[in-house]
Amino acid sequence: MNKPGLIILLIIIAACSSKQKEQEQKATHEKEISTIKKSDTPEKSAKTSAQTLVETEMIYFEGGTFEMGSNNGLPQESPAHNTSVKPFYINKTPVTVAQFRIFAESTNFKTEAEKFGDSGVFNLEKQNWELLPGAFWLKPFGPNGPNAEDNHPVTHISWNDAVAYCKWAGKRLPTEAEWEFAARSGLNSGNKFSWGNEVSVNGKYFANTWQGTLQAPTTEDGYLFTSPVGTFGENEAGLTDMGGNVWQWCTDTYKAYPGSNATIREDNNVKVIRGGSFFYDQYGEDSFSVSGRSGNSRETSLFNTGFRCAKDATIK
């Protein structure tokens, strides 16, 4: 027969173990390093090894209801409306060249730019967009240009390419609502940008965006094209590059909000892009605001478009 003291001790140990487990689960909801489950087969083990090399810090959001869009911006941003999101994780930074290389090499993946044999680049000398032969994620300015730098966001990525990477990594693209919720740091602050209301203060820039005219860029922020991820700091939630640097794909089809006066023809082939980029945009600051939005066809790849991953938040 067990002694009463021993029974009490076992109960205490079980309670402490349960409490510790709850604390560990909660900790994973603060900041998570994405992990991939191990596999028994050699093929899956090799894939797991490659995926482990691209483990990326993710930021957790509890979700909730927020005012999405803007009544003071462009037609496609209006009207502001209450939107709810469930708990989710989102990558701290856009996917980098180094991370995409591991995916491409371990799976022999070919992007659509590689399959088509060209991709979209703006030619500053000719002052026009062109489909540049041989331009793809590793050679963003074509075969004669420099290699893409490892710590820069990967570009020349179509929506289909981004979906393939996310699936391989055990993740997905963020929804448009999740992206904006994260850009707002999960708050209803009313700030125009992810970092505040000013593009720069006393010469300090908070994002990699275009300065000067299209004909005469001034590169006051230090970069004519992409910059290393995280160069311009974090928003309140700890995310980087939630405005400028590269446009980022979302999972949604691009369409007008309910009650909007925007003339957007809904087409399932056209997907949402968010965040603006380093490159000149006709909408200026509105392109990289928290509510700024645009769209592109799912097979389109450009020198100023990349992505970041997200995933559902579930405690197992």
ZAMARGU-4260 file (C-alpha; in steps of 0.2 Angstrom, whole numbers, plus 5000, padded with zeros to 4 digits):
<rodrens>
0) 5000/5000/5000 | 5007/5017/4995 | 5010/5029/5009 | 5000/5046/5009 | 5016/5056/5008
5) 5021/5047/4993 | 5005/5050/4984 | 5005/5068/4988 | 5023/5069/4981 | 5018/5061/4965
10) 5003/5073/4963 | 5015/5088/4966 | 5027/5081/4953 | 5013/5078/4940 | 5006/5095/4943
15) 5024/5103/4941 | 5026/5093/4925 | 5010/5099/4918 | 5013/5117/4922 | 5030/5116/4914
20) 5023/5109/4898 | 5010/5123/4897 | 5024/5136/4900 | 5034/5128/4886 | 5019/5128/4874
25) 5016/5146/4878 | 5035/5150/4875 | 5033/5143/4857 | 5019/5156/4855 | 5031/5171/4859
30) 5044/5168/4846 | 5046/5152/4836 | 5060/5144/4826 | 5052/5134/4813 | 5056/5116/4814
35) 5053/5101/4802 | 5048/5084/4809 | 5061/5070/4806 | 5058/5056/4794 | 5062/5037/4793
40) 5065/5036/4775 | 5082/5042/4767 | 5074/5053/4754 | 5063/5062/4767 | 5078/5063/4779
45) 5088/5072/4765 | 5074/5084/4763 | 5073/5087/4781 | 5091/5091/4782 | 5089/5104/4769
50) 5074/5111/4777 | 5083/5112/4793 | 5096/5124/4785 | 5082/5136/4781 | 5074/5137/4799
55) 5068/5154/4800 | 5062/5164/4815 | 5044/5167/4815 | 5033/5179/4825 | 5017/5174/4833
60) 5001/5184/4832 | 4986/5180/4843 | 4975/5186/4830 | 4959/5196/4833 | 4949/5210/4825
65) 4956/5225/4817 | 4952/5239/4805 | 4959/5234/4788 | 4961/5246/4774 | 4960/5265/4774
70) 4948/5278/4770 | 4962/5291/4767 | 4972/5281/4754 | 4969/5274/4736 | 4953/5268/4730
75) 4959/5250/4731 | 4963/5252/4750 | 4945/5258/4754 | 4934/5257/4763 | 4941/5253/4780
80) 4932/5238/4787 | 4933/5227/4802 | 4942/5210/4799 | 4946/5196/4810 | 4961/5184/4809
85) 4965/5168/4818 | 4981/5165/4828 | 4996/5163/4815 | 5015/5164/4813 | 5024/5174/4800
90) 5042/5175/4795 | 5052/5188/4803 | 5060/5193/4786 | 5056/5190/4768 | 5064/5173/4761
95) 5082/5177/4756 | 5092/5171/4742 | 5102/5159/4753 | 5087/5151/4759 | 5079/5149/4742
100) 5095/5142/4735 | 5094/5128/4747 | 5076/5124/4742 | 5080/5125/4723 | 5096/5114/4724
105) 5089/5101/4736 | 5073/5099/4725 | 5080/5103/4708 | 5066/5116/4707 | 5065/5128/4692
110) 5056/5144/4694 | 5045/5150/4681 | 5057/5163/4675 | 5069/5149/4672 | 5056/5140/4662
115) 5051/5155/4652 | 5069/5160/4649 | 5066/5178/4655 | 5059/5189/4669 | 5054/5207/4671
120) 5067/5220/4674 | 5066/5239/4673 | 5080/5246/4662 | 5085/5262/4669 | 5095/5267/4653
125) 5080/5264/4641 | 5068/5269/4655 | 5056/5255/4651 | 5051/5238/4658 | 5058/5223/4648
130) 5058/5204/4649 | 5076/5202/4651 | 5083/5185/4644 | 5092/5175/4657 | 5086/5185/4672
135) 5080/5174/4687 | 5082/5173/4705 | 5101/5170/4705 | 5105/5182/4691 | 5092/5197/4694
140) 5100/5208/4680 | 5103/5194/4668 | 5118/5183/4664 | 5130/5198/4662 | 5125/5205/4679
145) 5131/5201/4697 | 5124/5186/4707 | 5111/5190/4719 | 5117/5192/4737 | 5114/5179/4749
150) 5106/5190/4763 | 5095/5200/4751 | 5077/5195/4748 | 5075/5183/4734 | 5067/5191/4718
155) 5060/5185/4701 | 5049/5174/4711 | 5031/5171/4704 | 5016/5167/4715 | 5017/5149/4710
160) 5036/5148/4715 | 5032/5156/4732 | 5018/5143/4735 | 5030/5129/4730 | 5043/5135/4743
165) 5031/5138/4757 | 5024/5120/4754 | 5041/5113/4755 | 5045/5122/4771 | 5029/5116/4779
170) 5021/5133/4778 | 5010/5144/4767 | 5009/5161/4760 | 5000/5174/4772 | 4983/5179/4769
175) 4981/5198/4764 | 4973/5201/4781 | 4987/5192/4790 | 5000/5202/4781 | 4992/5219/4786
180) 4988/5213/4804 | 5007/5209/4805 | 5012/5225/4797 | 5002/5235/4810 | 5010/5224/4823
185) 4993/5217/4828 | 4988/5235/4834 | 4975/5248/4828 | 4987/5262/4830 | 4982/5271/4814
190) 5000/5273/4808 | 5002/5274/4789 | 5018/5264/4789 | 5023/5248/4798 | 5036/5258/4808
195) 5026/5275/4811 | 5020/5289/4800 | 5036/5296/4793 | 5047/5288/4779 | 5063/5296/4787
200) 5068/5307/4801 | 5083/5318/4801 | 5090/5308/4787 | 5087/5291/4794 | 5076/5280/4783
205) 5065/5267/4790 | 5063/5257/4773 | 5071/5254/4757 | 5061/5264/4745 | 5064/5275/4730
210) 5070/5293/4731 | 5072/5305/4717 | 5064/5304/4700 | 5063/5288/4689 | 5075/5297/4678
215) 5087/5303/4692 | 5086/5292/4708 | 5095/5299/4722 | 5097/5284/4733 | 5097/5293/4750
220) 5093/5277/4759 | 5109/5270/4753 | 5102/5257/4740 | 5097/5258/4722 | 5090/5241/4722
225) 5087/5228/4736 | 5095/5229/4753 | 5100/5215/4765 | 5084/5210/4775 | 5083/5219/4792
230) 5094/5233/4787 | 5081/5246/4791 | 5075/5239/4808 | 5060/5230/4815 | 5042/5236/4818
235) 5035/5235/4836 | 5031/5216/4833 | 5048/5212/4828 | 5046/5210/4809 | 5057/5218/4796
240) 5054/5224/4778 | 5035/5226/4780 | 5037/5241/4768 | 5049/5243/4754 | 5063/5232/4748
245) 5052/5219/4739 | 5033/5217/4735 | 5027/5201/4744 | 5015/5189/4738 | 4999/5184/4748
250) 4988/5170/4745 | 4972/5180/4740 | 4965/5184/4724 | 4966/5203/4721 | 4949/5211/4721
255) 4940/5226/4727 | 4934/5227/4745 | 4915/5226/4748 | 4908/5243/4746 | 4924/5250/4737
260) 4923/5261/4722 | 4939/5254/4715 | 4938/5246/4697 | 4946/5230/4699 | 4941/5215/4688
265) 4941/5200/4699 | 4952/5186/4691 | 4958/5171/4701 | 4974/5171/4691 | 4978/5188/4699
270) 4985/5188/4716 | 4988/5201/4730 | 5005/5209/4732 | 5009/5219/4748 | 5022/5231/4755
275) 5029/5240/4740 | 5047/5239/4735 | 5064/5248/4732 | 5058/5253/4715 | 5048/5268/4709
280) 5029/5267/4710 | 5017/5279/4703 | 5007/5279/4720 | 5023/5284/4730 | 5022/5282/4748
285) 5004/5274/4747 | 5012/5259/4739 | 5022/5254/4755 | 5009/5259/4768 | 5002/5246/4779
290) 4986/5246/4769 | 4994/5248/4752 | 4990/5234/4740 | 4991/5229/4722 | 4990/5213/4711
295) 4999/5203/4698 | 4996/5187/4688 | 5002/5171/4697 | 5015/5167/4684 | 5023/5185/4684
300) 5041/5187/4691 | 5049/5204/4693 | 5066/5210/4700 | 5056/5219/4714 | 5045/5205/4720
305) 5048/5192/4733 | 5038/5184/4748 | 5038/5178/4766 | 5030/5163/4773 | 5016/5160/4786
310) 5008/5146/4795 | 4993/5142/4806 | 4996/5143/4825 | 4991/5127/4834 | 4998/5119/4850
315) 5000/5100/4848
</rodrens>
